[in-house]
Amino acid sequence: MSQVAQSRGRLGFITGFLVLPLALYLTFVIWPYIQTFGYSFTDWSGQSPTFRFVGVENYTALMKDEVFRGALWHNLLLLVFVPTITILLSLFFAFMLNAGGRGGAGGVKGVRGSAFYKVVYFFPQVLSLAILAVLFGAVYRSDEGGLLNGFLTKVGLVDAANPVEWLNEPDLVLWCLLMVVVWHGVGFYLVLFSAAMQSVPKDIYEAALLDGAGRAQTFFKVTLPLLWDSVQTSAVYLGIAAMDMFVLVSTMTSGQFGGGPDHHSEVMATVLMRNFLYFGKSGYACAMGVVMLILTMILSLITLRATRRERIEF
């Protein structure tokens, strides 16, 4: 009888602590999702308290919206290249900073100055996206004051009279934004992978070196399999970041909420905000939000499924 009372008391104690966080989560997270899903079936303007149920009309219009389809394609391109480039660079730098050098008697250590490099590589992560937009706005300036054009002019690759308009070139603007995201993210994932590498016993690396493995073989046969869980998690988070991109696109490119030139840097988030705040088509924008949510969940599941493998213990 006392055990039953203790179990009930423990259950009541745990429930008491969970009620408030659960209520807050349902109120501020789950309920807005439900509201957005409901509004996506209406012609709500965002300001009027009255609206009309239109069924799947908003979703049908989305499939015919060329701007939205172009934005979706841009997000898919970013979804492929942002995680791939960021993870590869982060893994390479983390490997070099932790196991790229060789100590005495066959030992393993990072390259010389690795502690300093870790700080330098992580520095971009402490900058906000707004500061990044200002910084790379100066880098990509189309006049002689632009850092990139100035450098290319000095080495003779660009004519000073005809500088490259990086953020106004339809074929370049998306890749310029991609480089900003990669530059910002590499430092964080380098630290993440470095922490994972430091948990790997040095004996494993030393055994590989004694067997004659080179740096490339050590990386692909030892480091990468042991860090696979961290790589998998990073791919999901970077994929979610690639499905957003609103801040950089809206602040660095031309047009209402960005997307220029001529929608060549458009992403789904900028199309959504333009319809919600500028055109007053909030129900239509909510339908876009639902599509973004579903795509993000599907792509996250696909990524986790495709990268799933047996855990390696050490």
WOSULDA-V278222 format. One record per pair of residues at least 12 apart in sequence whose ideal C-beta (glycine too) atoms are under 10 Angstrom apart, sorted by sequence separation. I is the first residue (numbers start at 1). GAP is how many residues later the second one is. D is the distance in whole Angstrom. If there is no record, write none. Layout:
BEGIN
I&GAP&D  I&GAP&D
END
This chain:
BEGIN
39&12&8  41&12&6  42&12&6  97&12&10  98&12&5  99&12&9  100&12&10  101&12&10  135&12&9  136&12&9  139&12&10  146&12&10  152&12&7  246&12&8  253&12&5  257&12&9  258&12&5  259&12&7  272&12&9  273&12&7  275&12&9  276&12&9  41&13&7  42&13&9  97&13&5  98&13&9  101&13&8  150&13&9  166&13&10  205&13&6  208&13&7  209&13&10  245&13&9  252&13&8  253&13&9  257&13&5  271&13&10  272&13&5  275&13&7  276&13&9  40&14&10  41&14&6  43&14&8  44&14&10  96&14&7  97&14&6  100&14&8  149&14&4  204&14&9  208&14&5  253&14&10  256&14&9  257&14&8  259&14&10  271&14&8  272&14&9  38&15&10  41&15&7  42&15&9  43&15&8  95&15&9  96&15&5  99&15&10  148&15&9  149&15&6  207&15&9  208&15&9  250&15&10  255&15&8  257&15&9  258&15&9  259&15&8  272&15&9  273&15&9  40&16&9  41&16&8  42&16&8  94&16&9  95&16&10  97&16&9  98&16&7  144&16&6  148&16&8  149&16&9  249&16&6  257&16&5  258&16&9  272&16&4  41&17&7  97&17&4  143&17&10  144&17&10  146&17&7  149&17&8  205&17&7  248&17&9  249&17&7  250&17&9  253&17&9  256&17&9  257&17&5  271&17&6  272&17&6  40&18&6  41&18&9  93&18&10  96&18&8  97&18&8  145&18&10  146&18&9  148&18&7  204&18&6  205&18&8  249&18&5  256&18&6  257&18&10  39&19&9  40&19&7  97&19&10  144&19&7  146&19&9  204&19&9  248&19&9  250&19&8  255&19&9  257&19&10  269&19&9  272&19&9  94&20&10  97&20&6  98&20&9  142&20&10  143&20&6  146&20&8  245&20&9  249&20&7  250&20&6  257&20&8  268&20&6  269&20&9  272&20&7  93&21&10  96&21&8  97&21&6  142&21&5  146&21&10  245&21&10  246&21&7  249&21&5  256&21&9  257&21&7  268&21&9  271&21&10  40&22&10  141&22&8  142&22&7  143&22&9  200&22&8  204&22&8  245&22&5  246&22&9  247&22&9  256&22&6  142&23&4  200&23&8  244&23&8  245&23&9  246&23&4  247&23&10  250&23&7  256&23&9  268&23&8  269&23&7  93&24&8  94&24&9  97&24&8  140&24&9  141&24&9  142&24&7  243&24&8  244&24&9  245&24&6  246&24&6  250&24&9  268&24&5  93&25&9  140&25&9  141&25&8  142&25&8  201&25&10  242&25&9  243&25&7  244&25&6  245&25&8  267&25&10  140&26&4  141&26&9  142&26&7  197&26&7  200&26&5  243&26&8  246&26&8  94&27&9  139&27&8  140&27&5  142&27&9  196&27&9  199&27&9  200&27&8  246&27&7  268&27&8  93&28&6  140&28&9  148&28&9  199&28&10  197&29&8  136&30&9  137&30&8  193&30&9  196&30&8  197&30&7  90&31&9  136&31&9  196&31&5  89&32&10  140&32&9  196&32&10  140&33&9  196&33&8  197&33&9  193&34&6  196&34&5  192&35&9  195&35&8  196&35&9  140&36&6  139&37&9  140&37&10  193&37&6  192&38&6  193&38&8  140&39&9  192&39&10  136&40&8  139&40&9  140&40&9  136&41&9  139&41&9  189&41&8  192&41&8  193&41&8  189&42&9  192&42&7  136&43&8  137&43&10  133&44&10  136&44&5  139&44&10  189&44&10  135&45&9  189&45&5  192&45&10  188&46&9  133&47&8  136&47&8  132&48&6  135&48&10  136&48&9  189&48&9  244&48&9  132&49&9  185&49&9  188&49&9  189&49&8  243&49&6  188&50&10  243&50&10  129&51&9  132&51&8  129&52&10  132&52&6  185&52&9  243&52&7  244&52&9  185&53&7  243&53&5  242&54&10  129&55&8  124&56&9  127&56&10  128&56&10  182&56&9  185&56&7  240&56&6  243&56&7  127&57&7  181&57&9  184&57&9  239&57&8  240&57&10  242&57&9  243&57&9  124&58&10  124&59&6  125&59&7  240&59&9  124&60&5  125&60&8  127&60&10  181&60&7  236&60&10  239&60&6  240&60&7  124&61&8  125&61&9  126&61&9  181&61&7  239&61&7  124&62&8  125&62&5  126&62&10  124&63&5  125&63&5  181&63&10  236&63&9  237&63&9  239&63&9  240&63&10  122&64&9  123&64&7  124&64&9  125&64&9  178&64&9  181&64&7  184&64&9  235&64&10  236&64&5  239&64&6  121&65&7  122&65&4  125&65&9  180&65&10  235&65&9  236&65&9  238&65&10  121&66&4  122&66&7  125&66&8  120&67&8  121&67&9  178&67&9  181&67&7  236&67&5  119&68&9  121&68&10  122&68&7  177&68&7  180&68&6  235&68&5  236&68&7  118&69&9  121&69&5  122&69&6  235&69&9  121&70&8  178&70&10  233&70&10  174&71&10  177&71&6  232&71&7  233&71&9  235&71&9  236&71&9  118&72&7  119&72&10  122&72&10  176&72&10  177&72&6  180&72&8  232&72&7  235&72&6  117&73&9  118&73&7  121&73&9  232&74&9  233&74&10  174&75&9  177&75&7  232&75&5  118&76&7  173&76&9  176&76&8  177&76&8  231&76&7  232&76&8  176&77&9  232&77&9  229&78&9  173&79&9  174&79&9  228&79&7  114&80&9  173&80&6  228&80&9  229&80&9  173&81&9  177&81&10  228&81&6  228&82&9  229&82&7  228&83&8  229&83&9  110&84&9  225&84&8  228&84&7  167&85&6  168&85&9  173&85&10  225&85&10  226&85&10  227&85&10  166&86&10  167&86&6  168&86&7  173&86&10  225&86&10  226&86&6  110&87&9  167&87&7  173&87&8  225&87&5  226&87&10  110&88&10  173&88&7  177&88&6  226&88&7  173&89&10  176&89&9  225&89&10  170&90&9  174&90&7  175&90&10  177&90&9  222&90&10  167&91&10  170&91&6  173&91&6  174&91&5  86&92&10  90&92&10  94&92&10  98&92&10  108&92&10  168&92&7  169&92&8  170&92&6  172&92&9  173&92&4  174&92&9  222&92&10  81&93&9  85&93&8  89&93&7  93&93&7  97&93&7  109&93&9  167&93&8  168&93&5  170&93&9  171&93&8  172&93&10  173&93&10  174&93&9  81&94&8  85&94&9  88&94&10  89&94&10  92&94&10  93&94&9  96&94&10  97&94&10  108&94&5  167&94&8  168&94&10  170&94&4  82&95&10  86&95&8  87&95&10  90&95&8  94&95&8  95&95&10  98&95&8  107&95&7  108&95&9  169&95&8  170&95&9  78&96&8  82&96&6  85&96&9  86&96&5  89&96&9  90&96&5  93&96&9  94&96&5  97&96&9  98&96&6  108&96&9  109&96&10  165&96&9  168&96&9  77&97&7  78&97&10  81&97&6  85&97&5  86&97&9  89&97&5  90&97&8  93&97&5  94&97&8  97&97&6  98&97&10  108&97&4  168&97&10  77&98&9  84&98&10  86&98&9  87&98&9  88&98&10  89&98&10  90&98&8  91&98&8  92&98&9  94&98&8  95&98&8  98&98&9  99&98&7  107&98&9  108&98&6  167&98&8  74&99&10  78&99&8  82&99&5  83&99&10  86&99&5  87&99&9  90&99&4  91&99&8  94&99&4  95&99&9  98&99&4  99&99&10  103&99&9  106&99&10  107&99&7  74&100&6  78&100&6  81&100&9  82&100&7  85&100&9  86&100&6  89&100&8  90&100&5  93&100&8  94&100&5  97&100&9  98&100&6  106&100&6  108&100&9  77&101&8  81&101&8  85&101&9  89&101&8  90&101&9  92&101&10  93&101&9  94&101&9  99&101&8  105&101&9  106&101&10  108&101&7  83&102&9  86&102&9  87&102&7  90&102&8  91&102&6  94&102&8  95&102&7  98&102&9  107&102&9  74&103&9  78&103&8  82&103&8  86&103&6  90&103&6  94&103&6  99&103&8  102&103&10  103&103&9  106&103&6  74&104&10  86&104&10  90&104&9  94&104&10  98&104&10  102&104&10  106&104&6  99&105&10  83&106&10  87&106&9  91&106&9  99&106&5  98&107&9  102&107&7  99&109&10  99&110&9  108&110&9  204&110&6  203&111&9  136&112&8  140&112&8  102&113&9  201&113&6  101&114&10  133&114&7  137&114&8  200&114&7  100&115&7  132&115&9  133&115&6  136&115&10  137&115&6  199&115&9  99&116&8  129&116&10  132&116&7  133&116&10  136&116&7  129&117&9  130&117&7  133&117&9  134&117&8  100&118&9  129&118&4  130&118&10  133&118&4  134&118&9  96&119&9  99&119&7  100&119&9  128&119&9  129&119&6  132&119&9  133&119&5  95&120&8  99&120&8  132&120&9  133&120&10  130&121&7  129&122&8  95&123&8  96&123&9  99&123&9  129&123&10  95&124&5  99&124&7  98&125&9  92&127&8  95&127&10  91&128&8  95&128&6  94&129&9  95&129&9  91&132&8  95&132&9  91&133&7  94&133&8  91&136&7  94&136&10  91&139&9  90&140&10  91&140&7  90&141&9  87&143&10  88&143&10  91&143&9  87&144&6  90&144&8  87&145&10  87&147&6  83&148&9  86&148&8  87&148&6  90&148&10  86&149&9  83&151&7  84&151&9  86&151&10  87&151&7  83&152&5  86&152&6  82&153&10  83&153&9  85&153&9  83&154&9  84&154&9  83&155&4  86&155&9  82&156&6  83&156&6  86&156&10  82&157&8  83&157&10  83&158&9  79&159&9  80&159&9  82&159&7  83&159&7  78&160&10  79&160&6  82&160&4  78&161&9  79&161&9  81&161&8  82&161&10  79&162&9  80&162&8  78&163&9  79&163&4  82&163&9  75&164&10  78&164&4  79&164&7  77&165&9  78&165&8  76&166&9  78&166&9  75&167&7  76&167&9  78&167&6  74&168&10  75&168&6  75&169&9  75&170&7  72&171&10  74&171&8  71&174&10  74&175&9  71&178&9  74&185&9  71&188&8  70&189&9  74&189&9  78&189&7  74&190&8  77&190&10  74&191&7  75&191&9  67&192&8  70&192&10  71&192&7  74&192&6  75&192&5  70&193&6  73&193&9  74&193&5  75&193&6  70&194&8  71&194&9  72&194&9  73&194&10  74&194&8  75&194&9  68&195&10  70&195&10  71&195&4  72&195&9  67&196&6  70&196&6  71&196&5  72&196&6  74&196&10  66&197&8  69&197&10  70&197&10  71&197&5  68&198&8  70&198&10  71&198&8  67&199&6  69&199&10  71&199&7  72&199&9  68&200&7  71&200&5  70&201&9  71&201&9  69&202&10  67&203&10  68&203&5  67&204&6  68&204&9  65&206&8  67&207&9  68&207&9  67&208&10  62&209&10  65&210&9  68&216&10  72&216&10  79&216&9  71&217&9  75&217&8  79&217&10  65&219&9  68&219&10  72&219&8  76&219&9  61&220&9  68&220&7  72&220&9  75&220&8  79&220&7  83&220&8  75&221&10  62&222&8  58&223&9  61&223&7  65&223&9  68&223&9  72&223&8  76&223&9  75&224&10  79&224&9  58&225&6  59&225&9  62&225&6  57&226&9  58&226&5  61&226&8  62&226&7  57&227&9  58&227&9  60&227&9  58&228&8  59&228&5  62&228&10  63&228&10  46&229&9  54&229&7  58&229&4  59&229&9  62&229&6  46&230&6  53&230&10  54&230&10  57&230&9  58&230&8  45&231&10  46&231&8  51&231&9  52&231&9  56&231&9  59&231&8  48&232&9  51&232&7  58&232&9  59&232&8  46&233&10  47&233&7  54&233&10  58&233&10  45&234&9  46&234&6  48&234&9  45&235&5  46&235&8  47&235&8  44&236&9  45&236&7  46&236&3  44&237&9  45&237&6  46&237&8  43&238&8  44&238&5  45&238&8  43&239&9  44&239&4  45&239&10  46&239&8  42&240&9  43&240&5  44&240&9  46&240&9  42&241&5  43&241&8  44&241&9  40&242&10  41&242&8  42&242&10  44&242&7  39&243&7  40&243&6  39&244&5  40&244&8  42&244&8  38&245&10  39&245&10  40&245&9  41&245&9  42&245&10  36&246&10  39&246&9  40&246&4  41&246&8  36&247&10  39&247&4  40&247&4  38&248&8  39&248&8  40&248&8  36&249&9  37&249&8  40&249&7  41&249&10  36&250&5  37&250&9  39&250&9  40&250&5  35&251&8  36&251&9  39&251&9  40&251&9  36&252&10  37&252&9  38&252&10  36&253&5  37&253&6  36&254&6  33&256&9  37&256&9  32&257&10  33&257&9  36&257&8  33&260&7
END
